[in-house]
């Protein structure tokens, strides 16, 4: 549509078209956010943005539902506008532009945001996956109800449904990235695929992005992450490590050579990890006498909480930790940025799979332990 409009203007209004085109090409070196939220009576509203590895929070006074933020963004970045105690808010892409936000305080998450081309891309992406995210929202609600009722059969069915929806979203995400190689949304979406996508596929998508994205601050961090992922890609030799077990005894990965071993990263405070543990326990009991074992690597900091979770969840395999939380040295070496995460290593020390959950873990073990 833009190209057609530009062509029409060049044909019939050449001088005006050139003027408009020149104005559009001028890059702003700062942003202004003008908001108008009906029903907003809070004295202040807050804007959270990422600066390096930390978060920056600014506030703006509210008068009759209106407010203004100004500042500079080094690159388009995800930001959050929210009310006190984060009781309501909306996420959007912030960049150096004149941005307008309008909506109602009772539905701030659905606020209309204009003026940011990157936000326009983000809205297009969200629209492309909306049919799946709506289904996931409904599934999560049913899942919580089933868990409260301890209905394991229903939760298992819902988990399969969500896994299928996640795969459909992943297909749409990869398609968006391919069609928008110059959008910071593509760079951000690529980061979300690092958990579920192989190094080879991720690296191919990353190198297909515009060089301006690859050389951005976010792009350089992702490149570093990919370099780490390359070391733990399927087919690579697992990096050796040694950590203490619950009794302070040093345990090395090499102690398990000759067996299939699942190196399982988790923590007592990780809800999804604890929810997955029953599946891992079931699989362990099924294959523990078939040349298979598990080595749990905890990202805990509290030794007591770690040991209590091991006992409560009945984790009968070897557990190790340096009790450094996210600074766990093995987790950093293996590029673990989200948990639960795991790596399946064969008897020769070669990585053969990663991030296997639920039936995927059992199916993979059935395949390799024939």
C-alpha positions in Angstrom: 0.0 0.0 0.0 2.8 2.4 0.9 4.6 1.7 -2.4 1.4 2.3 -4.4 0.8 5.6 -2.6 4.4 6.7 -3.2 4.1 5.8 -6.9 0.9 7.8 -7.3 2.5 10.9 -5.6 5.6 10.6 -7.8 3.5 10.6 -10.9 1.2 13.5 -10.0 2.8 15.5 -7.3 6.6 15.1 -7.7 7.7 18.0 -5.6 5.3 17.2 -2.7 6.3 13.5 -2.8 10.0 14.4 -2.5 9.2 16.6 0.5 7.2 14.0 2.2 9.7 11.3 1.5 12.5 13.4 2.9 10.6 14.0 6.1 9.8 10.3 6.5 13.5 9.5 6.2 14.6 11.8 8.9 15.5 9.7 11.9 14.6 11.0 15.4 17.2 10.8 18.0 14.7 10.7 20.9 11.3 9.5 21.7 8.1 11.1 23.1 5.3 9.1 24.5 2.0 10.9 24.8 -0.6 8.9 26.7 -4.3 9.4 27.1 -6.0 6.7 29.3 -9.6 7.2 30.2 -10.5 6.4 33.8 -6.9 6.7 35.0 -6.9 8.5 38.3 -3.4 7.3 39.6 -1.1 10.3 40.3 1.7 8.5 38.4 2.3 5.9 35.7 5.5 4.0 35.2 7.7 3.0 32.2 10.2 0.2 32.4 12.9 -0.3 29.9 16.0 -2.5 29.7 19.4 -0.8 29.8 22.2 -3.2 29.3 21.6 -6.1 31.8 19.4 -4.1 34.1 16.0 -2.5 34.1 15.3 1.2 34.3 12.0 2.6 35.6 10.8 6.1 34.9 7.6 7.7 36.2 5.3 10.4 34.7 2.7 12.5 36.4 -0.9 11.9 35.3 -3.3 14.7 34.8 -6.8 14.0 33.7 -5.7 10.6 32.3 -2.9 12.2 30.2 0.9 11.8 30.7 4.2 12.2 28.8 7.5 10.4 28.7 10.6 11.5 26.9 14.0 9.9 26.4 16.4 8.2 24.0 16.5 4.6 22.9 19.8 3.1 21.5 17.7 0.6 19.6 14.1 -0.5 19.4 13.4 -2.4 22.6 10.6 -3.9 24.5 9.2 -1.7 27.2 6.4 -1.9 29.7 3.9 0.8 30.7 2.2 0.0 34.0 0.4 1.2 37.1 1.5 1.1 40.7 2.1 -2.4 42.0 1.9 -3.6 38.4 -1.8 -4.2 38.8 -2.3 -3.4 35.1 0.0 -2.6 32.1 0.9 -3.1 28.5 4.1 -4.2 26.7 5.2 -2.5 23.5 8.3 -1.8 21.4 9.8 1.6 22.2 12.0 3.4 19.7 13.0 7.0 18.9 9.7 8.2 17.5 6.5 10.2 18.5 4.4 7.5 20.1 0.8 7.7 21.2 -0.9 5.4 23.7 -4.6 5.5 24.2 -7.0 3.2 26.0 -9.0 2.6 29.1 -7.6 1.9 32.6 -9.7 -1.2 32.9 -8.2 -2.8 29.8 -4.7 -1.2 29.6 -3.2 -4.4 28.2 -5.3 -3.7 25.0 -4.2 0.0 24.7 -3.8 1.3 21.1 -0.2 2.2 20.4 0.8 4.2 17.3 3.9 6.0 16.0 6.4 3.1 16.4 7.1 1.2 13.2 8.6 -1.7 15.2 5.4 -1.8 17.3 3.5 -2.0 14.0 5.5 -5.1 13.2 4.9 -6.5 16.7 1.1 -6.1 16.2 1.3 -7.9 12.9 3.2 -10.7 14.5 0.7 -11.0 17.3 -2.2 -11.0 14.8 -0.5 -13.9 13.0 -0.5 -16.1 16.0 -3.7 -14.9 17.7 -5.8 -17.9 16.9 -3.3 -20.1 18.8 -2.6 -17.8 21.7 -6.4 -17.5 22.4 -6.5 -21.3 22.6 -3.5 -21.4 24.8 -5.0 -18.9 27.2 -8.1 -21.0 27.5 -6.0 -24.2 28.0 -3.9 -22.6 30.8 -7.1 -21.7 32.6 -8.4 -25.2 32.4 -4.9 -26.6 33.4 -4.9 -24.6 36.6 -8.3 -25.9 37.5 -7.3 -29.5 36.8 -4.1 -29.1 38.8 -6.0 -27.8 41.8 -8.3 -30.8 41.6 -5.3 -33.1 41.2 -6.8 -34.3 37.9 -3.6 -35.8 36.3 -5.4 -37.2 33.3 -6.8 -33.8 32.3 -3.5 -32.0 32.9 -1.8 -34.6 30.6 -4.3 -34.0 27.8 -3.9 -30.2 28.2 -0.1 -30.4 28.1 -0.3 -32.2 24.8 -2.7 -29.6 23.4 -0.4 -26.7 24.5 2.7 -28.5 23.1 0.9 -28.8 19.7 -0.1 -25.1 19.8 3.5 -24.1 20.7 4.7 -25.9 17.6 2.2 -24.1 15.4 3.2 -20.8 17.0 6.9 -21.7 16.3 6.1 -22.3 12.6 4.4 -18.8 12.4 7.3 -17.2 14.2 9.9 -18.7 11.8 7.8 -17.5 8.9 7.6 -14.0 10.4 11.4 -13.9 10.9 12.0 -14.9 7.3 9.6 -12.3 6.0 10.9 -9.5 8.2 14.7 -9.7 8.2 15.1 -6.0 9.1 12.7 -5.9 12.0 13.8 -5.8 15.6 10.7 -7.9 16.3 12.4 -10.7 14.3 15.5 -10.5 16.5 13.4 -10.6 19.6 11.3 -13.5 18.4 14.5 -15.4 17.4 15.6 -15.1 21.0 12.5 -16.9 22.1 13.3 -19.9 19.9 16.6 -20.7 21.5 15.0 -23.2 23.9 13.2 -25.3 21.3 15.3 -24.9 18.1 18.5 -26.5 17.1 21.7 -24.5 16.9 22.0 -25.1 13.1 18.5 -23.7 12.4 18.9 -20.8 14.8 22.3 -19.8 13.3 20.8 -20.0 9.8 18.0 -17.6 10.8 20.3 -15.3 12.6 22.7 -14.9 9.7 19.7 -14.2 7.4 18.8 -11.1 9.4 20.0 -7.7 8.3 23.6 -6.9 9.4 22.3 -3.9 11.3 20.4 -6.3 13.6 23.3 -8.7 13.8 25.6 -5.9 14.9 23.1 -4.3 17.4 23.6 -4.7 21.1 20.9 -7.4 21.2 22.3 -9.1 18.1 25.8 -9.3 19.6 24.4 -10.9 22.8 22.5 -13.4 20.7 25.6 -14.2 18.7 27.4 -14.9 21.9 24.6 -17.2 23.0 24.7 -19.0 19.7 28.5 -19.5 20.1 27.8 -21.3 23.4 25.0 -23.3 21.9 27.3 -24.5 19.2 29.4 -26.2 21.9 26.4 -28.1 23.1 24.8 -28.8 19.8 23.6 -32.3 19.0 26.6 -34.4 17.9 29.1 -32.4 20.0 31.0 -33.9 22.9 29.6 -32.9 26.3 31.8 -30.5 28.2 33.2 -32.1 31.4 32.4 -30.7 34.8 32.5 -31.6 38.5 30.2 -30.4 41.2 29.5 -31.4 44.8 26.5 -33.6 45.6 24.2 -33.1 48.6 26.8 -34.5 50.9 29.6 -32.4 49.6 31.2 -35.2 47.5 32.6 -34.2 44.2 30.7 -35.8 41.3 32.0 -35.6 37.7 30.1 -36.1 34.4 32.8 -38.6 33.4 31.7 -40.8 36.3 28.7 -41.8 34.2 30.6 -42.6 31.0 29.3 -45.8 29.4 25.7 -45.0 30.2 23.1 -42.8 28.7 22.8 -39.9 31.1 20.3 -37.1 31.2 21.9 -33.9 32.6 18.9 -32.2 34.1 19.0 -28.5 35.1 16.3 -27.5 37.6 15.7 -25.7 40.9 13.5 -26.1 43.9 12.0 -22.6 43.3 11.2 -23.4 39.6 7.5 -24.1 39.2 7.7 -25.7 35.7 10.6 -27.8 36.9 8.6 -29.2 39.9 5.6 -29.8 37.6 7.8 -31.8 35.2 9.5 -33.8 38.0 6.8 -36.5 38.2 7.3 -37.2 34.5 11.1 -37.4 35.0 10.6 -39.7 38.0 8.3 -42.0 36.0 10.8 -42.2 33.1 13.8 -42.8 35.5 12.0 -45.7 37.1 11.1 -47.1 33.7 14.7 -47.1 32.3 17.1 -47.0 35.3 18.0 -50.7 34.8 18.6 -50.2 31.1 21.9 -48.4 31.1 20.3 -45.0 31.8 20.6 -42.6 34.7 20.0 -38.9 35.5 22.4 -36.3 36.9 20.5 -33.4 38.3 22.1 -30.0 38.3 20.4 -27.5 40.6 20.4 -23.7 40.3 19.4 -23.3 43.9 21.1 -21.0 46.4 19.5 -22.4 49.5 20.8 -25.9 50.4 18.0 -26.7 52.7 15.3 -25.9 50.1 17.2 -27.9 47.5 17.4 -31.0 49.7 13.8 -30.7 50.8 12.6 -30.5 47.2 14.7 -33.6 46.3 13.0 -35.6 49.1 9.5 -34.2 48.4 9.7 -34.9 44.7 11.3 -38.3 45.3 14.3 -37.7 43.0 16.3 -40.9 43.5 19.2 -40.0 41.1 22.4 -38.1 41.8 22.0 -34.4 42.5 24.8 -31.7 42.3 25.0 -28.0 42.8 27.4 -25.1 43.5 24.5 -23.2 45.1 25.2 -20.2 43.0 21.7 -19.9 41.5 21.8 -18.5 37.9 25.6 -18.1 38.3 26.0 -21.8 38.4 29.2 -22.4 36.4 28.0 -25.5 34.6 24.7 -23.8 33.6 26.7 -20.9 32.1 29.0 -23.2 30.2 26.1 -25.1 28.8 24.3 -21.9 27.9 21.3 -22.6 30.1 19.1 -19.5 30.2 15.8 -21.1 31.2 14.8 -24.1 33.2 13.9 -26.9 33.2 16.5 -27.7 30.6 18.3 -31.0 29.8 20.9 -32.7 27.7 20.8 -36.4 26.8 24.3 -37.8 26.5 25.2 -41.2 25.1 27.7 -43.7 26.5 30.5 -42.1 24.5 29.9 -38.7 25.9 28.1 -37.3 22.8 25.1 -35.1 23.1 22.2 -36.8 21.3 19.2 -34.6 22.3 18.2 -31.7 24.5 15.2 -30.2 26.3 13.2 -33.4 26.2 10.0 -33.2 28.3 7.1 -35.5 29.0 6.5 -38.2 26.4 9.4 -36.9 24.3 11.9 -38.0 26.9 10.4 -41.5 27.2 10.1 -41.8 23.4 13.7 -40.8 22.8 14.9 -43.3 25.4 12.8 -46.1 23.9 14.5 -45.3 20.6 18.1 -45.3 21.8 17.8 -48.1 24.5 16.5 -50.7 22.1 
